Each structure stands twice: as structure tokens, then as C-alpha cells.
Amino acid sequence: MRVLIAGVGNVLRGDDGFGIEVLRRLESEIGSADGVRFFESGIAGIGLVQQLLDGYDALIVLDALNREAEPGTVFVLQPNIESSAHSGKLQEPVDLHQADPEGVFRLAAALGILPRRVWLVGCQAAACDDLSVGLSEPVCRAVPAAIQQVYYILELLRTTTSEAHGSI
């Protein structure tokens, strides 16, 4: 099982650096785990699409979100990619200068390189618009919860892969 964990965001825009912070902490904890690759996308979606060309069984994207929730709320989402993207046709243009996960998912699906299993682990940001370094207090407190969610997903993948191959 090949898993790509991608951190999205801009560390110079406050809470927008959430995905990068979670990615860096995971990478230092997990290291070079078998089958897990870490990728810091920054804010350019094309880099993540290019990385997916290497072929992965699962993708976990880490990002700051705006779901109009309490800042620091962690979400684990499994995107529903439009069936039209799977047909190789894009209904809307995708701006690859931005790492909007939805656009990256749609383009990767249209190219036939989106893994079958995709998760978005995100956190409701408090502030992403102004130039600032560091996460707000509620988003900083959410980092360990997001890391635990990634561990849960990795365990789920390991378990389902073992069951599919008849391993114990």
C-alpha cells in the first residue's frame, strides 16, 4: 500500500499553515515508514498533481478549512469527486496556481491518477488572510487531534489491506 500524505498551505498566512505544520510533525514522528510518502504542496496545486503521477493507493490531504465552524474544529472528510471527472472531462477550469484540494482532486481524477481512497483532514481556521507566522491558539491546539486522525486513517488502511490479503 502506497500512501501520500500532502500538506497544503502557506506558513506565512497564519492558520493557512495548518496543513504544513501537521505534515512536518507527522514526518518527524513517522519518519520513513514503509509505503508512506510525505509531500509539502505549499499553495501550488500542480505540484500535488505531479506527485500523484507516481501512483498511490491512498491520499491524505492536510489543510486549513473554512466550514464556518468554531476555530480549531478538526474535520475528516472523504471527498465526493464528480463522476464527470472520472470520465476524463472537466466541467470547470482548475487553477493550478492554487492548491484548492477540490480542484486538485477533480484534475487528478480526470487524469486517472487520483487514488481510490482519499481523505481531507482539515481544521477550521481562525485567520488566514493577513501575513503572520504561526498558528492561532485554537488551531495550534487542534494539531495533535489532526495527527491522531491521520494515524487512525493509516491504521484503517493497514487493517483493510491485511484483511484483503488474508494476513493477520
Residue frames as a rotation matrix with the C-alpha (Angstrom) as fourth column:
MET 1
0.587 0.810 0.000 0.00
0.810 -0.587 0.000 0.00
0.000 0.000 -1.000 0.00
ARG 2
-0.620 -0.737 0.270 1.44
0.747 -0.659 -0.083 3.34
0.239 0.151 0.959 -1.09
VAL 3
0.509 0.773 -0.378 0.05
0.856 -0.500 0.132 6.35
-0.087 -0.391 -0.916 0.80
LEU 4
-0.470 -0.569 0.675 0.74
0.577 -0.777 -0.253 10.00
0.668 0.270 0.693 0.02
ILE 5
0.339 0.475 -0.812 0.28
0.891 -0.441 0.114 12.49
-0.304 -0.762 -0.573 2.87
ALA 6
-0.302 -0.384 0.872 0.22
0.747 -0.664 -0.034 16.02
0.592 0.642 0.488 1.48
GLY 7
-0.119 0.195 -0.974 0.35
0.772 -0.599 -0.214 19.23
-0.625 -0.777 -0.080 3.47
VAL 8
-0.037 0.233 0.972 -1.29
0.830 -0.534 0.160 22.23
0.557 0.812 -0.173 1.80
GLY 9
0.797 0.463 -0.388 -0.99
0.599 -0.688 0.410 25.85
-0.077 -0.559 -0.825 2.82
ASN 10
0.225 -0.671 0.706 1.11
0.233 -0.667 -0.708 28.95
0.946 0.324 0.006 3.28
VAL 11
0.094 -0.262 -0.961 3.06
0.971 0.236 0.031 29.20
0.219 -0.936 0.276 6.54
LEU 12
-0.897 -0.442 0.015 3.26
0.434 -0.886 -0.160 32.99
0.084 -0.137 0.987 6.11
ARG 13
-0.478 0.813 0.332 -0.52
-0.400 -0.538 0.742 33.36
0.782 0.222 0.582 6.37
GLY 14
-0.340 0.327 0.882 -1.24
-0.939 -0.072 -0.336 32.32
-0.047 -0.942 0.332 9.95
ASP 15
0.026 0.465 0.885 -3.66
-0.498 0.774 -0.392 29.40
-0.867 -0.430 0.252 10.18
ASP 16
0.765 0.201 -0.611 -3.23
-0.643 0.265 -0.718 28.64
0.018 0.943 0.332 6.47
GLY 17
-0.217 -0.943 -0.252 -0.02
-0.839 0.312 -0.446 26.91
0.499 0.114 -0.859 7.58
PHE 18
0.290 0.415 0.862 -2.03
-0.852 0.523 0.035 24.25
-0.437 -0.745 0.505 9.49
GLY 19
0.983 0.164 -0.086 -1.55
-0.184 0.844 -0.504 21.53
-0.010 0.511 0.860 6.85
ILE 20
0.334 -0.936 -0.109 2.19
-0.249 0.023 -0.968 22.14
0.909 0.350 -0.226 6.66
GLU 21
-0.204 -0.375 0.904 2.56
-0.954 -0.134 -0.270 22.08
0.222 -0.917 -0.330 10.46
VAL 22
0.593 0.483 0.644 0.68
-0.619 0.785 -0.020 18.77
-0.515 -0.387 0.765 10.75
LEU 23
0.916 -0.277 -0.289 2.70
-0.079 0.582 -0.809 17.31
0.393 0.764 0.512 7.87
ARG 24
0.053 -0.978 0.201 6.04
-0.532 -0.198 -0.824 18.29
0.845 -0.063 -0.531 9.41
ARG 25
-0.110 -0.045 0.993 5.12
-0.976 0.195 -0.099 16.84
-0.189 -0.980 -0.065 12.80
LEU 26
0.846 0.451 0.284 3.88
-0.378 0.884 -0.276 13.60
-0.375 0.126 0.918 11.23
GLU 27
0.713 -0.627 -0.314 7.03
-0.158 0.293 -0.943 13.29
0.683 0.722 0.110 9.16
SER 28
-0.230 -0.834 0.502 9.21
-0.780 -0.151 -0.608 13.71
0.582 -0.531 -0.615 12.25
GLU 29
0.054 0.330 0.942 7.14
-0.869 0.480 -0.118 11.12
-0.492 -0.813 0.313 14.16
ILE 30
0.866 0.394 0.308 6.68
-0.199 0.836 -0.511 8.53
-0.459 0.381 0.803 11.43
GLY 31
-0.169 -0.981 -0.098 9.92
-0.433 -0.016 0.901 9.05
-0.885 0.194 -0.422 9.52
SER 32
-0.497 -0.109 -0.861 10.38
-0.863 0.160 0.478 6.81
0.086 0.981 -0.173 6.54
ALA 33
-0.129 0.559 0.819 7.54
-0.423 0.716 -0.555 4.39
-0.897 -0.418 0.144 7.24
ASP 34
-0.851 -0.207 0.482 7.14
0.250 0.649 0.719 1.69
-0.462 0.732 -0.501 4.65
GLY 35
-0.397 0.703 0.590 4.80
0.907 0.204 0.368 2.85
0.138 0.681 -0.719 1.91
VAL 36
0.641 0.615 -0.460 4.16
0.685 -0.728 -0.018 6.35
-0.345 -0.304 -0.888 3.33
ARG 37
-0.416 -0.720 0.555 5.43
0.865 -0.502 -0.004 9.39
0.282 0.479 0.832 1.45
PHE 38
0.203 0.396 -0.896 5.20
0.660 -0.731 -0.173 12.98
-0.723 -0.556 -0.410 2.65
PHE 39
-0.358 -0.263 0.896 4.75
0.881 -0.414 0.231 15.92
0.310 0.872 0.380 0.29
GLU 40
-0.246 0.218 -0.945 4.65
0.480 -0.819 -0.314 19.62
-0.842 -0.531 0.097 1.13
SER 41
0.071 0.411 0.909 2.47
0.997 -0.028 -0.065 21.13
-0.002 0.911 -0.412 -1.57
GLY 42
-0.891 -0.255 -0.376 2.50
0.288 -0.957 -0.034 24.72
-0.351 -0.139 0.926 -0.38
ILE 43
-0.106 0.905 -0.411 -0.13
-0.178 -0.424 -0.888 26.63
-0.978 -0.021 0.207 -2.32
ALA 44
-0.364 -0.076 -0.928 0.55
-0.919 -0.130 0.371 25.35
-0.149 0.989 -0.022 -5.85
GLY 45
0.462 0.700 0.544 -1.85
-0.587 0.701 -0.405 22.59
-0.665 -0.133 0.735 -6.87
ILE 46
0.685 -0.200 -0.701 0.20
-0.620 0.345 -0.705 21.48
0.382 0.917 0.113 -9.86
GLY 47
-0.409 -0.900 0.150 2.93
-0.837 0.304 -0.456 20.09
0.365 -0.312 -0.877 -7.60
LEU 48
-0.322 0.377 0.868 0.47
-0.597 0.631 -0.496 17.78
-0.735 -0.678 0.021 -5.89
VAL 49
0.784 0.594 -0.180 -0.99
-0.489 0.413 -0.768 16.63
-0.382 0.690 0.614 -9.21
GLN 50
0.297 -0.767 -0.568 2.53
-0.741 0.190 -0.644 15.91
0.602 0.613 -0.512 -10.47
GLN 51
-0.583 -0.513 0.630 3.32
-0.808 0.453 -0.377 13.95
-0.092 -0.729 -0.678 -7.31
LEU 52
0.201 0.771 0.605 0.21
-0.559 0.597 -0.575 11.81
-0.804 -0.223 0.551 -7.84
LEU 53
0.554 -0.073 -0.830 1.67
-0.793 0.258 -0.552 10.71
0.254 0.963 0.085 -11.19
ASP 54
-0.554 -0.830 0.057 3.95
-0.793 0.506 -0.338 8.41
0.252 -0.233 -0.939 -9.15
GLY 55
-0.065 0.639 -0.767 0.92
-0.202 0.744 0.637 6.26
0.977 0.196 0.081 -8.34
TYR 56
-0.875 -0.132 0.465 -0.61
-0.472 0.026 -0.881 5.89
0.104 -0.991 -0.085 -4.88
ASP 57
-0.610 0.672 -0.420 -3.28
0.566 0.740 0.362 3.70
0.555 -0.017 -0.832 -3.33
ALA 58
0.441 0.729 -0.522 -4.42
0.895 -0.318 0.312 6.40
0.061 -0.605 -0.794 -0.90
LEU 59
-0.429 -0.484 0.763 -4.13
0.406 -0.858 -0.315 10.14
0.807 0.174 0.564 -0.43
ILE 60
0.330 0.452 -0.829 -4.45
0.938 -0.255 0.234 12.13
-0.106 -0.855 -0.508 2.79
VAL 61
-0.182 -0.315 0.931 -4.52
0.465 -0.862 -0.201 15.91
0.866 0.397 0.303 2.34
LEU 62
-0.073 0.045 -0.996 -3.95
0.968 -0.238 -0.082 18.19
-0.240 -0.970 -0.026 5.34
ASP 63
-0.561 -0.061 0.825 -5.31
0.500 -0.820 0.279 21.71
0.660 0.569 0.491 5.06
ALA 64
-0.844 0.383 -0.375 -6.94
0.079 -0.603 -0.794 24.67
-0.530 -0.700 0.479 6.80
LEU 65
-0.543 0.744 0.389 -10.65
0.769 0.255 0.587 24.91
0.338 0.618 -0.710 6.02
ASN 66
-0.889 0.451 0.074 -13.48
-0.442 -0.805 -0.396 27.36
-0.119 -0.385 0.915 6.23
ARG 67
-0.617 0.725 -0.307 -16.61
0.460 0.649 0.606 25.41
0.638 0.233 -0.734 7.13
GLU 68
-0.182 0.515 0.838 -17.98
-0.443 -0.804 0.397 28.20
0.878 -0.299 0.374 9.33
ALA 69
0.550 0.246 -0.798 -17.32
0.512 0.656 0.555 26.18
0.660 -0.714 0.234 12.48
GLU 70
0.958 -0.287 -0.021 -15.59
-0.119 -0.461 0.879 27.04
-0.262 -0.839 -0.476 15.73
PRO 71
0.411 -0.879 -0.242 -11.88
-0.734 -0.162 -0.659 27.77
0.540 0.449 -0.712 15.05
GLY 72
-0.505 -0.703 0.501 -9.83
-0.857 0.478 -0.193 24.69
-0.104 -0.527 -0.844 15.84
THR 73
0.444 0.712 0.544 -12.55
-0.537 0.698 -0.474 22.21
-0.717 -0.082 0.692 14.87
VAL 74
-0.702 -0.711 -0.034 -10.98
-0.509 0.468 0.723 19.22
-0.498 0.525 -0.691 13.09
PHE 75
0.504 0.840 -0.200 -12.79
-0.716 0.277 -0.640 17.64
-0.483 0.466 0.742 10.15
VAL 76
-0.698 -0.574 0.429 -12.14
-0.159 0.708 0.688 14.36
-0.699 0.412 -0.585 8.40
LEU 77
0.330 0.816 -0.474 -13.79
-0.633 -0.181 -0.752 14.36
-0.700 0.548 0.457 5.00
GLN 78
-0.467 -0.372 0.803 -13.88
0.428 0.699 0.573 11.89
-0.774 0.611 -0.167 2.16
PRO 79
-0.520 0.233 -0.822 -14.43
-0.582 -0.800 0.142 14.00
-0.625 0.552 0.552 -0.96
ASN 80
0.237 0.650 0.722 -17.13
0.425 0.599 -0.679 13.00
-0.874 0.468 -0.134 -3.40
ILE 81
-0.704 -0.567 -0.428 -15.43
-0.169 -0.452 0.876 13.56
-0.690 0.689 0.222 -6.72
GLU 82
0.207 0.841 -0.499 -17.86
-0.742 -0.197 -0.640 14.23
-0.637 0.503 0.584 -9.55
SER 83
0.337 -0.008 0.941 -18.39
0.335 0.936 -0.112 11.28
-0.880 0.353 0.318 -11.86
SER 84
0.998 0.023 0.058 -17.68
0.063 -0.366 -0.928 13.58
0.000 0.930 -0.367 -14.81
ALA 85
0.392 -0.919 0.035 -14.11
-0.901 -0.377 0.214 13.97
-0.183 -0.115 -0.976 -13.57
HIS 86
-0.067 -0.398 0.915 -13.70
-0.250 0.894 0.371 10.19
-0.966 -0.203 -0.159 -13.67
SER 87
0.717 0.391 0.577 -14.77
0.431 0.401 -0.808 10.22
-0.547 0.828 0.120 -17.32
GLY 88
-0.248 -0.908 0.338 -11.71
0.914 -0.104 0.393 12.27
-0.322 0.406 0.855 -18.22
LYS 89
-0.105 0.283 0.954 -13.67
0.583 -0.759 0.289 15.52
0.806 0.586 -0.085 -18.70
LEU 90
-0.747 -0.128 -0.652 -13.51
0.618 -0.492 -0.612 18.60
-0.243 -0.861 0.447 -16.51
GLN 91
0.238 0.930 0.278 -16.72
0.959 -0.271 0.086 20.58
0.156 0.246 -0.957 -16.22
GLU 92
0.996 0.034 -0.080 -14.99
0.054 -0.962 0.267 23.66
-0.068 -0.271 -0.960 -14.74
PRO 93
0.380 -0.921 0.091 -11.48
-0.088 -0.133 -0.987 25.07
0.921 0.367 -0.131 -15.19
VAL 94
0.793 -0.244 -0.558 -8.96
0.609 0.318 0.727 24.31
0.000 -0.916 0.401 -12.45
ASP 95
0.738 -0.568 0.365 -6.49
-0.480 -0.821 -0.308 26.97
0.475 0.051 -0.879 -11.26
LEU 96
0.676 -0.525 -0.517 -3.26
0.570 0.817 -0.085 25.06
0.467 -0.238 0.851 -10.69
HIS 97
-0.284 -0.747 0.602 -1.57
0.010 -0.629 -0.777 28.10
0.959 -0.215 0.186 -9.20
GLN 98
-0.133 0.328 0.935 -3.68
-0.968 -0.244 -0.052 27.49
0.212 -0.912 0.350 -6.11
ALA 99
-0.900 -0.275 -0.337 -3.83
-0.202 0.951 -0.235 24.25
0.385 -0.143 -0.912 -4.15
ASP 100
-0.109 0.935 0.337 -7.58
-0.990 -0.071 -0.123 24.18
-0.092 -0.347 0.933 -3.69
PRO 101
-0.702 -0.262 0.663 -7.94
-0.331 0.943 0.022 20.49
-0.631 -0.204 -0.749 -2.81
GLU 102
0.294 0.893 0.340 -11.23
0.024 0.349 -0.937 20.16
-0.956 0.283 0.082 -4.70
GLY 103
0.698 -0.086 -0.711 -9.62
-0.689 -0.352 -0.634 21.38
-0.196 0.932 -0.305 -7.93
VAL 104
-0.424 -0.905 -0.039 -6.63
-0.901 0.416 0.124 19.08
-0.096 0.088 -0.991 -7.44
PHE 105
-0.438 0.331 0.836 -8.97
-0.112 0.903 -0.416 16.11
-0.892 -0.275 -0.359 -6.83
ARG 106
0.641 0.763 -0.080 -11.02
-0.144 0.017 -0.989 16.88
-0.754 0.646 0.121 -9.95
LEU 107
0.433 -0.553 -0.712 -7.95
-0.901 -0.227 -0.371 17.26
0.043 0.801 -0.597 -12.17
ALA 108
-0.624 -0.697 0.353 -6.27
-0.727 0.683 0.063 14.15
-0.285 -0.218 -0.933 -10.76
ALA 109
-0.087 0.687 0.722 -9.49
-0.004 0.724 -0.689 12.18
-0.996 -0.063 -0.060 -11.30
ALA 110
0.792 0.401 -0.461 -9.79
-0.404 -0.222 -0.887 13.44
-0.458 0.889 -0.013 -14.87
LEU 111
0.089 -0.864 -0.496 -6.19
-0.973 0.031 -0.227 12.33
0.212 0.503 -0.838 -15.50
GLY 112
0.710 0.266 -0.652 -6.89
-0.206 0.964 0.169 8.93
0.673 0.014 0.739 -13.96
ILE 113
-0.291 -0.920 -0.263 -4.30
0.147 0.228 -0.962 9.39
0.945 -0.319 0.069 -11.18
LEU 114
-0.086 0.320 0.944 -6.50
-0.898 -0.435 0.066 10.09
0.431 -0.842 0.324 -8.16
PRO 115
-0.958 -0.269 -0.094 -6.14
-0.198 0.865 -0.460 7.26
0.206 -0.422 -0.883 -5.65
ARG 116
-0.285 0.895 -0.343 -9.28
0.314 0.425 0.849 5.27
0.906 0.134 -0.402 -4.88
ARG 117
0.410 0.366 -0.835 -9.12
0.896 0.006 0.443 6.26
0.167 -0.930 -0.326 -1.20
VAL 118
-0.441 -0.479 0.759 -8.90
0.370 -0.868 -0.332 9.99
0.818 0.135 0.560 -0.46
TRP 119
0.360 0.486 -0.796 -9.26
0.933 -0.178 0.313 11.87
0.011 -0.855 -0.518 2.81
LEU 120
-0.083 -0.334 0.939 -9.07
0.114 -0.939 -0.324 15.54
0.990 0.080 0.116 3.69
VAL 121
0.179 0.044 -0.983 -8.04
0.980 0.078 0.182 16.17
0.084 -0.996 -0.029 7.29
GLY 122
-0.268 -0.196 0.943 -8.67
0.379 -0.922 -0.084 19.82
0.886 0.334 0.322 7.94
CYS 123
-0.407 0.089 -0.909 -9.12
0.883 -0.217 -0.416 22.37
-0.235 -0.972 0.010 10.65
GLN 124
0.657 0.658 0.367 -11.40
0.696 -0.717 0.039 25.38
0.289 0.230 -0.930 10.83
ALA 125
-0.438 -0.876 0.201 -9.06
0.771 -0.481 -0.417 28.35
0.462 -0.028 0.887 10.61
ALA 126
0.272 0.437 -0.857 -9.41
0.770 -0.633 -0.078 31.49
-0.577 -0.639 -0.509 12.68
ALA 127
0.668 -0.118 -0.735 -7.25
-0.324 -0.935 -0.144 33.74
-0.670 0.334 -0.663 10.47
CYS 128
0.201 -0.589 0.783 -5.63
0.753 0.603 0.261 33.08
-0.626 0.537 0.565 7.09
ASP 129
0.774 0.293 0.561 -5.86
0.622 -0.518 -0.587 36.43
0.118 0.803 -0.584 5.36
ASP 130
0.879 -0.463 0.109 -3.15
-0.475 -0.871 0.127 38.52
0.036 -0.163 -0.986 6.99
LEU 131
0.234 -0.893 -0.385 0.58
-0.096 0.373 -0.923 37.98
0.967 0.253 0.002 6.81
SER 132
0.386 -0.198 0.901 1.67
-0.922 -0.107 0.371 36.35
0.022 -0.974 -0.224 10.04
VAL 133
-0.347 -0.571 -0.744 3.83
-0.430 0.802 -0.415 33.44
0.833 0.176 -0.524 11.08
GLY 134
-0.995 -0.041 0.087 2.42
-0.095 0.510 -0.855 30.81
-0.010 -0.859 -0.511 13.37
LEU 135
-0.433 0.879 -0.199 -0.96
0.468 0.408 0.784 29.32
0.771 0.246 -0.587 14.07
SER 136
-0.064 0.521 0.851 -3.67
-0.699 -0.632 0.335 30.89
0.712 -0.574 0.404 16.22
GLU 137
-0.626 -0.212 0.750 -4.15
-0.763 0.362 -0.535 29.31
-0.158 -0.908 -0.388 19.65
PRO 138
0.312 0.796 0.519 -7.26
-0.626 0.583 -0.518 27.23
-0.714 -0.163 0.680 18.77
VAL 139
0.821 -0.048 -0.569 -5.71
-0.492 0.446 -0.748 25.93
0.290 0.894 0.342 15.55
CYS 140
-0.268 -0.963 0.020 -2.42
-0.766 0.200 -0.611 25.15
0.585 -0.179 -0.791 17.30
ARG 141
-0.396 0.196 0.897 -4.35
-0.756 0.485 -0.440 23.11
-0.521 -0.852 -0.044 19.89
ALA 142
0.659 0.752 -0.007 -6.02
-0.593 0.514 -0.620 21.17
-0.463 0.413 0.785 17.04
VAL 143
0.066 -0.714 -0.697 -2.75
-0.939 0.193 -0.286 19.89
0.339 0.673 -0.657 15.55
PRO 144
-0.806 -0.399 0.437 -2.46
-0.539 0.799 -0.265 16.82
-0.244 -0.450 -0.859 17.85
ALA 145
0.032 0.896 0.443 -6.10
-0.251 0.437 -0.864 15.86
-0.967 -0.084 0.239 17.11
ALA 146
0.661 0.157 -0.734 -5.42
-0.737 -0.050 -0.675 16.06
-0.142 0.986 0.082 13.37
ILE 147
-0.404 -0.876 -0.261 -2.31
-0.880 0.451 -0.149 13.91
0.249 0.170 -0.954 13.79
GLN 148
-0.624 0.241 0.743 -4.38
-0.330 0.781 -0.530 11.30
-0.708 -0.576 -0.408 15.65
GLN 149
0.514 0.850 -0.115 -6.91
-0.421 0.134 -0.897 11.29
-0.747 0.509 0.427 12.80
VAL 150
0.300 -0.496 -0.815 -4.12
-0.912 0.101 -0.397 10.59
0.279 0.862 -0.422 10.30
TYR 151
-0.766 -0.570 0.297 -2.86
-0.638 0.728 -0.251 7.70
-0.073 -0.382 -0.921 12.47
TYR 152
-0.133 0.819 0.558 -6.42
-0.285 0.508 -0.813 6.36
-0.949 -0.268 0.166 12.56
ILE 153
0.701 0.379 -0.604 -6.66
-0.653 0.000 -0.757 6.51
-0.287 0.925 0.248 8.75
LEU 154
-0.170 -0.851 -0.497 -3.26
-0.915 0.324 -0.241 4.80
0.366 0.413 -0.834 8.35
GLU 155
-0.756 -0.037 0.654 -4.35
-0.425 0.787 -0.447 2.04
-0.498 -0.616 -0.610 10.73
LEU 156
0.328 0.939 0.106 -7.62
-0.371 0.231 -0.899 1.66
-0.869 0.256 0.424 8.81
LEU 157
0.525 -0.207 -0.825 -5.66
-0.841 0.025 -0.541 1.32
0.133 0.978 -0.161 5.57
ARG 158
-0.591 -0.807 0.009 -3.26
-0.788 0.575 -0.221 -1.18
0.174 -0.138 -0.975 7.12
THR 159
-0.494 0.484 0.722 -6.13
-0.332 0.663 -0.671 -3.25
-0.803 -0.571 -0.167 8.53
THR 160
0.591 0.790 -0.160 -8.16
-0.439 0.149 -0.886 -3.29
-0.676 0.594 0.435 5.33
THR 161
0.232 -0.599 -0.767 -5.07
-0.919 0.123 -0.374 -4.14
0.318 0.791 -0.522 3.28
SER 162
-0.760 -0.525 0.382 -4.17
-0.637 0.719 -0.279 -7.01
-0.128 -0.456 -0.881 5.64
GLU 163
-0.112 0.815 0.568 -7.73
-0.263 0.527 -0.808 -8.37
-0.958 -0.240 0.155 5.51
ALA 164
0.668 0.380 -0.639 -7.79
-0.677 -0.044 -0.734 -8.14
-0.307 0.924 0.228 1.72
HIS 165
0.013 -0.765 -0.643 -4.58
-0.816 0.364 -0.450 -10.19
0.578 0.531 -0.619 1.53
GLY 166
0.680 0.368 -0.634 -5.59
-0.025 0.876 0.482 -12.70
0.733 -0.311 0.605 4.20
SER 167
-0.454 -0.887 -0.089 -2.94
0.148 0.024 -0.989 -11.57
0.879 -0.462 0.121 6.68
ILE 168
0.457 0.527 -0.717 -3.41
0.807 0.094 0.583 -11.40
0.375 -0.845 -0.382 10.40
